[in-house]
Amino acid sequence: MYDPLRRGTLLIGAGLALAACAPAAPPPEPAPAQAPSTSQPQAMQSRFTYPETRRVDQADDYHGTRVEDPYRWLEDTDAAETKAWVEAQNRVTFDFLGKIPEREAIRQRLTRLWNYPRFGVPFKEGGRYFLFRNTGLQNQSVLYVHQTLSDSGRVLLDPNTLSPDGTVALSTTSVSPDGRLLAYGVSSGGSDWQEFRVRDVATGRDLVDTLKWVKFSGAAWTHDNAGFFYSRYAAPEGNALTQANKGHKLYYHRIGTPQSADVLVWERPDKPEWYVFGGVSEDGRYLLVYVNQGTDPRNRLYYVDLGNARRPNVKAPVVRFLDEADANYSFVGNDGPVFYLTTDLQAPRGRLVAVDTRNPDRARWRTLIAEGKDALQGVEMVNNQFVASYLQDAASRIRLFALNGTPAGEVQLPTLGSAGGFSGKRRDAEAFFSFTSFLYPTTIFRHDFRSGKTEVFRAPQIAGFDPSQYETRQVFYTSKDGTRVPMFITHRRGMALDGNNPTLLYAYGGFNVSITPAFSVSNLAWLEMGGVYAVANLRGGAEYGEEWHQAGMLERKQNVFDDFIAAAEHLVREKYTSPKKLAVAGGSNGGLLVGAVVNQRPDLFGAALPAVGVMDMLRYHKFTVGWGWVPEYGSAEDPKMFPVLHAYSPLHNLKPGTCYPATMVTTADHDDRVVPGHSFKYAAALQAAQGCDNPTLIRVETRAGHGAGKPTSKQIEEAADRLAFLVKTLGVSSR
C-alpha cells in the first residue's frame, strides 16, 4: 500500500531532503581520471568583478531587534530586475568555469561513466511485473511492463517523449490492483506541482482523466479498480512557484469523471498547515489517512472502513483512530480489524505493535517486535512474515520475523551499504530490493523465501570501473560535546595520509533523514582523481532513531554544525587532508549546513558548495511549503526561537572583510520547495562580504527544481561544473 511516512513522500515537506537522498542528485562530488598534485592552489584573479546588486532600505523588527534585509527584492523571482541579475551572475560564473582547462575533460569522463544500464526495483500487480530501466544517458528512466521475469517487456511509459529537453519527469506511479490501469504524475521543470493522468496498460493510451494542482501525493487505488485517493491543494491565486501552499485535502477520483466531480474525503479548514495522505490496505478494506503538522514525524492516523473491497464505500466516515500526534505511526498491514503498526511511542528506535481497532486502548497493544539497539526504519509483510529494515551504525540490516514476532533469520547483504525498496505482497514467496554502497553500483536482488536464497536480478556494468582499487572505512569521531558520530570515508587503496589529498565532505543533518552509503558516478570520478569522499552521519538524522533526530533540531540545531565541524577537524587531524584541500558540500537542509559552518569556521575549508539551501532562517516559512518546516527549525515569529535562528542563519551571519572559502552556490529557477530567493540573497551578501580573492559565485539552472526528476543531461553538466570548480579552487591537477 502507499504509505508516505515510510516511503518518503512526506519527508521534508515536504521534502527538504530530496537533493540529499538520491544517489544521482546529492550535491557535488568532484572529477575525472587524474591524480591530484600536491601543489598550492592556483592564484585566483586579483579581484572578481561581480554584477552590482542594488541594496534597499528594508529592515524588520523581530521582538525588538532590528534586522536589515537589503536584498529583499531578489525574493521576487518574476521581476525583470531579478531575471537580469540572474543572467548577469550566470555570465560571471560560466565565464569563470569556461576558463578551467579541465572542465571539458571532466564532462566527457562523467558522460562515459554515466553511460551504463540502470534498473529500478520490480513491482507486481495483476500478475504483471513493472520495472524502470535507463539505457545509460536517457534523460528519464522508462517504465516497462513484463508478463514474466524472463521476457524482454514492452515500454509502458517513456517520459522522454513528454518534452524535448527531458525536463518533464514522472513524479509518481501507481498500478491498479488488477494491473490494467496506471495512474501517474508528471512534473515540469523540476516543480513539486504534479499533474495526474491515467494510462491503459494494455493499449499504452491515456484516458481522459487529468488531475491538476496535486502536490506531495501518491495514488491509492480502491480494490474495485474504479478509482484512487490522492491529495491536492486549491489552484494558487498568485505565483505558483513561490506562493505559500496551505489547505491540503484528500480526494477520491473515479476513473472517467472530471476532477470537479471528485469526492472530498477529508480536510481541516481550521488547520491549513496540516498535510493529509491516503493509503489503502492490501486487503482493500481500509483507507488509512495520515495527518501531519508540517514535517513533524509525529502524526495522526485515521482510517475509513471501506466495507466490501469489491464495492468500497468511499463516503464512509473517517474514524479518528490515533489522534494525539504524540509519536510516529505507520501502517504495515492488518488481519481484519487488527492493525500492525510501527511506532516510536516509548521506543525512540522503533518497534512493531498489534492494535485491535475495536478496542484500541494502549494497555491492550501487543508488542510483536520490541525496540532494539538498532534503528527500525520500516516493516513490510511478505510471505506471511514481517520483513524489518534496520540501520546499524547507518548501514542496512534486513531481519525476518514470524507474525507472532519470533525471529526468523536475516537477509544477507553483500557488504556495508544500503538496502531499500522491498517489493512484495503478503502472500508472495519472492521479494525484490535494491542494494548500493559507495563502491557498489545500485543492484537489484530477488529473495526467494522458499529456499532462503538471495540472488542478483539485475546488476549494472560500468566500463573501466574496478572497485578493488578503492576502499571504504567507517570511523567514529567525537563531537564538541563528547557525542560519538560515525563517518564513512572512501578513497583509493594505499593512499598516503600526508594531508595533501583533495577531500569532499558531505552531510545533511536534519528532518529525521538518514544518509546511508550510496553509489554516485560523480563520486567515482572524484575517486579516480585520487580524491577522498567522506560522509558524516550528523545528529538531526534518523541513523539512531528519534533521539538522534531531536538532538539536532530546534534550539539544538547547533549540535549539527558542531558535528560537521568536528568531522572536518578529524579529517585534518588524521592527515587525510588539510583545510586548503578540504571542500564541504550539502543540499537543501544540507545547504543551510554548509552556509552555517562556513560562517562559523571559514578557516577550516578551501571550498564550499551549498546547493538549494535554506539560507534565510528568518523568512523561510513565508514561501511555498516552508511553513511546514517550523516543527524542525522553529520560527522567527516565536520570541524564544528568534535568537536561535538569528544566531546561525547563513544570510545573517556573514561578516564583511572575512576571507571566506571559494564558494559556488547552486540553485534552480523552478525550485518551489526551497525558493531560489534564499540562494540569490545569500550569494549577493557573500559577494559583498568577501574579504579576499576567493571566488564567490552562483550558478542558476533553468527549467530545473529542487532535484527530483532532473534529466541526466543536466545532472552531468552540473556535476562537471562543480567538479571543475573544485579542480580550480583546490588546486587539483594531473601530475
WOQUI-V303460 format. One line per field, one symbol per residue. psi: psi as a letter, one per 40 degrees, with the letter a starting at -180 (. if undefined). burial: # if it has 24 or more other C-alpha atoms within 12 Angstrom, else .. A space follows every 10 residues. Layout:
BEGIN
psi = ???
burial = ???
END
This chain:
BEGIN
psi = ihhddeeedd hffgfeeddd dhdeehiiha aagiiiieii iihiidhihi ihhhiighii hgfehhhige fddedgeeid dddddddddd dddddddeeh dedddddddd ddddgihiii hiihhfeiih hiihecehdi ihhihidide ieiihdhhee eeideeehih diihhideed ihhiiiihfe iehihhihhh ddeeiiaehh hifhhgiahh iieeeeaiii iiiihieahe edhhhifhih ihhhheiide eihhdhigde geehihiiih ideedihhhh hihbehehii hiihhebhde gigeeiihhg cheefeihhh hdaigbehhh iiiehfgeei ihihhhedge hdeeihhdhi haeihhdihi hiffihhhhi hhfeiihhii iieeehhfai hhidahahii fhhiideiei iiiihiadeg ihihihhhdd eeihihdhhi hhhehhdeei ihihihihid eehhhihhhh iiiehhgeee hhhhhiicfi ffhhhihiih ddddddddee ihhhhhgiid aedfaddddd efibeedddd dddddddddd dddeedaide ehihiiibdd dddddddddd gdeeidihgh hfigdgeded eeibeddeed dddiieehdd dddddddehd deehhheihi ihhhhhaiee hfcgiedddd dddddddddh eaehigihhh iifibedheh iddddddddd ddddddddde fhii.
burial = ########## ########## ########## ######.#.. #......#.# #.#....... ......#.## #######... .#..##..## .###.##..# .##.###.## ########## #####..### ####.##### ######.... ...####### .....##### ########## ########## ########## #.......## ########## ########## ####.....# ########## #####...#. .######... .######### ########## ########## #######.#. .###...#.. ##..#.#### #####..### #####.#### #####.#... ....###### #..####### ########## ########## #.#.#....# #.##.##### ######...# ########## #######.#. ...##.#### .#....#..# ####.####. ...####### ##..#...## ########## ########## ########## ########## ########## ########## ########## ##...##### ########## ########## ########## ########## ########## #######... ######.### ####....## ########## ########## ########## .######### ########## ########## ########## ###..
END
